[in-house]
């Protein structure tokens, strides 16, 4: 995730673009933490429906052109975010 930078505090995670440009590629991220769910916000994304996958679980998150951000809640672990095609 070279183009993204972020922070995790308690049960919150927020990722930002290093350049401010909209991301339009597959992102892989590792969410740390204990057993509780984490609230995640990922910014600077291309508008459309993104897929958020963690193991067998897949969510679909809508990114608007105004916010360019998505939100999801999940357990700590490895996540793959896939942009709209």
C-alpha positions in Angstrom: 0.0 0.0 0.0 2.7 2.4 -1.0 0.2 5.1 -2.2 -1.8 5.0 1.1 -0.8 6.0 4.6 -2.9 5.6 7.7 -3.4 5.3 11.4 -5.1 2.9 13.8 -6.2 4.1 17.2 -8.1 1.8 19.5 -11.0 0.4 17.3 -10.6 2.9 14.5 -8.6 2.8 11.3 -8.2 5.6 8.7 -6.3 5.5 5.5 -5.4 8.4 3.3 -3.8 8.9 -0.1 -0.1 10.0 0.1 -0.7 12.2 -3.0 -4.4 13.1 -2.8 -5.0 11.4 -6.1 -8.0 9.0 -6.4 -7.0 5.3 -6.2 -8.4 3.0 -8.9 -6.5 -0.2 -8.1 -6.7 -3.2 -5.8 -5.6 -2.4 -2.3 -4.4 -4.9 0.3 -4.4 -3.9 3.9 -3.7 -5.5 7.3 -5.9 -4.4 10.2 -4.4 -4.9 13.6 -6.1 -5.2 16.9 -7.7 -7.7 19.3 -10.9 -9.5 18.9 -13.2 -6.6 18.7 -14.5 -5.1 15.4 -12.7 -2.1 13.9 -14.3 0.9 12.2 -12.3 1.6 8.9 -12.5 4.6 6.7 -10.5 4.6 3.4 -10.3 7.9 1.5 -9.2 9.1 -1.9 -11.0 6.3 -3.8 -12.5 6.2 -7.3 -16.3 6.6 -7.1 -18.4 3.5 -7.6 -19.1 0.2 -5.8 -15.9 -1.3 -4.2 -15.7 -4.9 -3.0 -14.1 -5.4 0.5 -13.0 -9.0 1.1 -11.8 -10.6 4.3 -11.4 -14.4 3.9 -14.9 -15.7 2.9 -16.6 -12.5 3.8 -17.3 -9.9 1.0 -18.9 -6.5 1.4 -19.9 -4.0 -1.2 -19.3 -0.4 -0.3 -20.5 2.6 -2.3 -18.0 5.5 -2.8 -19.6 8.8 -3.9 -17.8 11.3 -6.1 -18.2 13.9 -3.3 -16.8 11.9 -0.4 -14.4 9.6 -2.4 -14.4 7.5 0.8 -15.7 4.1 2.0 -16.5 2.8 5.5 -16.6 -0.7 6.8 -16.6 -2.5 10.1 -14.8 -5.8 10.5 -12.5 -8.0 12.6 -8.8 -7.5 12.5 -7.1 -9.3 9.6 -6.1 -9.1 6.0 -8.5 -7.2 3.7 -8.5 -6.8 -0.1 -10.4 -3.8 -1.6 -11.3 -4.1 -5.3 -12.3 -1.0 -7.3 -15.3 -0.8 -9.6 -14.7 -2.3 -13.1 
